[in-house]
Amino acid sequence: ARDGGAPHARGSRAVSRADAGRYVCRATNKHGSAVRSIVVTVEYEPSIGETGCPARRLWVEGTPAELACAASGNPPPHVACTKLGDGQDHPPVSPNVTRAHAGTYQCRATNTHGSALRNITVAVEYSPAAVSLRVLPSANVSRGASFSVECRAEGLPTPTYGWALPPAPNLRFAADNRSVAVAGAAAANRGLYTCTATNRHGQRAGSVMVRVDESWLALLASLGSLGAVTVVGLAAAGGYYLKSTVCKKGEYNVRDAEGSSEAACLHQQRHDRGEIYGIQLTQP
């Protein structure tokens, strides 16, 4: 009888794992009885299930690299895990998790009765890294031109983006906040543009300097794409404007004048409507 259960007749049948346990054998005749206890073990090949060996793992960069995979079997199986594609046993060279640990691993459980295989996918999360900013078309912007600043960063989970930049009314942010577009650049748009990428493991920032050239000469140069004839015509018109204002006093565009070599003096006056800048142009 097994564990005090009902007696079983002598005979044979196919062994299952449920047959393992403690049995008590009792022999009896008219003169008495004899008892002997027997422990029966059942050996079987390995198996690997989801409970002891989940098929998907999530590791964090910098923590100890450990790939535990439990398997059942008798005798207890030996389990070894290898990253597919490099032929090395886990863990790789670094004892701590790096991004190189991400990938698919194959775990093999082996004993004297056979083996079992199970694939495991490992993803590695890490804080934002390699933050880069790019100004399109250029970080040197002509007054009135449009430009955009794009921010890129690596990281898992995917980072979110925040900005610190010169305040201005002509800013438009992308839906994912990864870029900012500026229409009609002005003095308020020049300065340092800083992008900060953030996820649950940390944050990283990057910066780029944007310069806005407000002189009329730079604006004239930016129109070069219109063709050489147009540029020459605009230059001639600009020269005529300067000649027509020689030695004339009055109110002029300060930005245009300060970019000209013909501006002899620039002074400030108080007026009931505010401040007025007077410019005197001299004969070239």
C-alpha positions in Angstrom: 0.0 0.0 0.0 1.2 3.5 -0.8 1.3 5.9 2.2 -1.3 4.0 4.1 -3.7 3.7 1.2 -5.5 0.6 -0.1 -3.4 -2.5 -0.9 -2.5 -3.1 -4.5 -2.3 -6.5 -6.2 1.0 -7.7 -7.6 1.5 -6.9 -11.3 3.1 -4.4 -13.7 2.0 -1.3 -15.6 3.5 1.9 -17.1 5.2 4.1 -14.6 4.1 7.7 -14.2 5.5 10.5 -12.0 2.5 10.1 -9.7 3.8 6.7 -8.7 6.7 8.2 -6.7 6.3 8.0 -2.9 6.6 5.8 0.2 5.2 2.3 0.1 4.6 -0.2 2.9 4.8 -3.9 2.1 3.2 -6.3 4.5 3.6 -10.1 4.3 1.2 -12.2 6.4 0.5 -15.9 7.1 -1.1 -17.8 10.0 2.0 -17.4 12.1 2.3 -13.6 11.9 3.4 -10.8 9.5 6.4 -8.8 8.4 6.5 -5.2 7.3 9.0 -3.3 5.2 8.9 0.3 4.0 10.1 1.2 0.5 10.6 4.7 -1.0 10.1 4.8 -4.8 11.4 7.6 -7.0 10.5 8.1 -10.6 13.0 9.6 -13.0 12.0 11.5 -16.0 13.4 13.9 -18.7 13.5 17.7 -18.2 10.8 20.2 -19.0 10.8 24.0 -18.9 7.6 26.0 -18.2 6.6 29.6 -18.2 6.3 29.8 -14.5 10.0 29.0 -13.8 11.3 30.4 -17.0 9.3 33.4 -18.4 9.8 33.8 -22.2 10.2 37.6 -21.9 12.5 39.5 -19.5 13.1 43.2 -18.8 16.5 44.2 -17.5 17.9 47.6 -16.5 21.3 48.8 -17.6 23.9 48.7 -14.8 22.2 46.1 -12.6 23.7 42.6 -12.2 23.3 40.4 -15.2 21.5 37.2 -14.2 19.4 34.9 -16.3 17.7 32.4 -14.0 15.7 29.6 -15.7 14.2 26.8 -13.6 13.5 23.4 -15.1 11.8 20.3 -13.7 13.3 16.8 -14.1 14.7 13.8 -12.2 17.6 13.7 -11.8 17.6 17.5 -11.4 18.6 18.9 -14.9 21.5 21.2 -15.6 20.4 24.4 -17.3 22.6 26.5 -19.6 21.6 29.6 -21.5 23.3 30.9 -24.6 22.6 34.1 -26.5 21.7 33.2 -30.1 24.1 34.6 -32.6 27.2 34.8 -30.6 27.7 31.3 -29.2 28.6 32.5 -25.7 27.1 31.3 -22.4 25.3 33.9 -20.4 26.2 36.3 -19.0 28.4 38.1 -21.6 31.7 39.7 -20.7 30.3 42.4 -18.4 28.9 41.2 -15.0 26.4 44.1 -15.1 23.7 44.6 -17.7 24.6 46.6 -20.8 22.7 47.3 -24.0 24.7 44.5 -25.6 22.8 42.0 -23.4 19.5 42.6 -25.3 18.5 39.8 -27.6 17.2 36.2 -27.7 18.6 33.5 -25.5 18.2 29.8 -25.7 18.1 27.8 -22.5 18.7 24.1 -22.5 17.9 21.8 -19.6 19.6 18.4 -19.6 19.7 15.2 -17.5 20.4 11.5 -18.2 16.9 11.0 -19.8 17.0 13.9 -22.3 16.8 17.6 -22.7 14.4 20.5 -23.2 14.8 23.9 -24.9 13.2 27.3 -24.3 13.8 30.7 -26.0 13.9 33.9 -23.9 13.7 37.4 -25.3 15.6 40.0 -23.2 15.0 43.7 -23.5 17.3 46.2 -21.8 16.0 49.5 -20.5 18.4 52.5 -20.1 18.4 56.2 -19.4 18.5 58.6 -22.3 21.8 58.9 -24.1 23.4 60.4 -27.2 21.2 63.5 -27.2 21.8 65.5 -30.4 20.3 68.7 -31.8 20.2 69.8 -35.4 19.2 73.1 -36.8 17.7 73.1 -40.2 18.7 74.6 -42.6 21.5 76.2 -40.5 22.3 77.5 -37.0 23.1 80.9 -38.6 19.8 82.3 -39.6 18.9 85.5 -41.5 16.3 87.8 -40.2 12.9 86.9 -41.5 13.9 83.3 -42.5 12.3 80.2 -41.1 14.2 77.4 -39.3 13.6 74.4 -37.1 15.5 72.7 -34.3 15.3 68.9 -34.0 16.2 66.8 -30.9 17.1 63.1 -31.0 18.0 60.8 -28.1 18.4 57.1 -27.5 16.7 55.5 -24.5 14.3 52.8 -23.4 11.5 53.4 -22.6 11.3 56.0 -25.4 12.2 59.4 -23.9 9.9 62.4 -23.6 11.3 65.8 -24.6 11.3 69.2 -22.9 12.8 72.5 -24.1 14.5 75.6 -22.6 14.8 78.2 -25.3 14.5 82.0 -26.0 10.9 83.0 -25.4 9.2 84.2 -28.6 5.6 84.2 -30.0 6.6 82.6 -33.3 7.4 79.1 -31.9 5.5 75.9 -32.9 6.3 72.6 -31.3 5.8 69.2 -32.9 3.2 66.8 -31.6 5.8 64.6 -29.9 7.7 67.7 -28.7 10.9 66.4 -30.5 11.2 69.6 -32.6 10.4 73.3 -32.6 9.8 75.3 -35.7 10.3 79.1 -36.0 8.7 81.2 -38.7 10.1 84.6 -39.5 13.2 84.7 -37.3 13.8 87.8 -35.3 16.1 89.0 -32.6 14.0 87.2 -29.9 14.8 83.9 -31.5 18.6 84.0 -31.1 20.2 82.3 -28.2 20.7 78.8 -26.6 18.3 76.0 -27.4 18.4 73.2 -24.9 16.5 69.9 -25.2 16.2 67.5 -22.3 15.3 63.8 -22.9 13.7 62.0 -19.9 12.4 58.5 -19.1 12.0 56.6 -15.8 15.7 55.8 -15.6 17.0 59.4 -15.9 17.5 62.3 -18.1 20.1 63.8 -20.5 20.3 67.3 -22.1 21.9 68.8 -25.2 22.2 72.3 -26.5 22.8 74.3 -29.7 23.4 78.0 -30.2 21.2 79.8 -32.9 22.4 83.1 -34.3 20.0 85.5 -36.1 21.8 88.0 -38.4 19.6 91.1 -38.5 21.6 93.3 -41.0 20.1 94.2 -44.3 23.2 92.9 -46.1 22.6 89.4 -44.6 19.0 89.5 -45.6 20.1 90.5 -49.1 22.5 87.6 -49.2 19.8 85.2 -48.1 17.9 86.0 -51.3 20.6 84.6 -53.5 18.4 81.7 -54.4 16.2 84.1 -56.4 19.1 84.5 -58.9 22.0 86.7 -59.6 20.0 89.3 -61.5 17.5 89.8 -58.6 20.4 90.2 -56.1 22.2 92.8 -58.3 18.9 94.7 -58.7 18.3 94.7 -54.9 21.9 95.9 -54.3 21.5 98.7 -56.7 18.2 99.7 -55.0 19.9 99.7 -51.7 22.7 102.0 -53.0 20.2 104.4 -54.4 18.4 104.5 -51.0 21.6 105.4 -49.2 22.5 108.1 -51.7 19.0 109.6 -51.5 19.4 110.0 -47.7 22.8 111.6 -47.7 23.0 114.4 -45.1 19.3 114.2 -44.4 18.2 114.0 -40.8 15.1 112.2 -39.7 13.7 108.8 -38.5 15.2 105.7 -40.2 15.2 102.0 -39.7 17.8 101.4 -37.0 18.5 97.8 -38.0 19.1 98.8 -41.6 21.3 101.7 -40.7 23.5 100.0 -38.1 24.5 97.4 -40.8 25.7 100.2 -43.1 29.2 101.6 -43.3 27.7 105.0 -44.0 26.1 105.5 -40.7 28.2 108.3 -39.1 26.3 108.6 -35.8 23.4 107.2 -33.9 21.8 109.1 -31.0 18.7 108.6 -28.9 16.1 111.1 -28.1 13.1 111.1 -25.7 9.7 111.8 -27.1 6.2 111.8 -25.7 5.5 108.7 -27.9 8.5 106.9 -26.6 12.2 106.7 -27.6 13.2 107.8 -31.1 16.6 107.0 -32.6 18.0 109.7 -34.9 20.5 108.6 -37.7 22.7 110.9 -39.7 24.1 109.5 -42.9 27.3 111.0 -44.5 28.5 111.3 -48.1 30.1 107.9 -49.1 
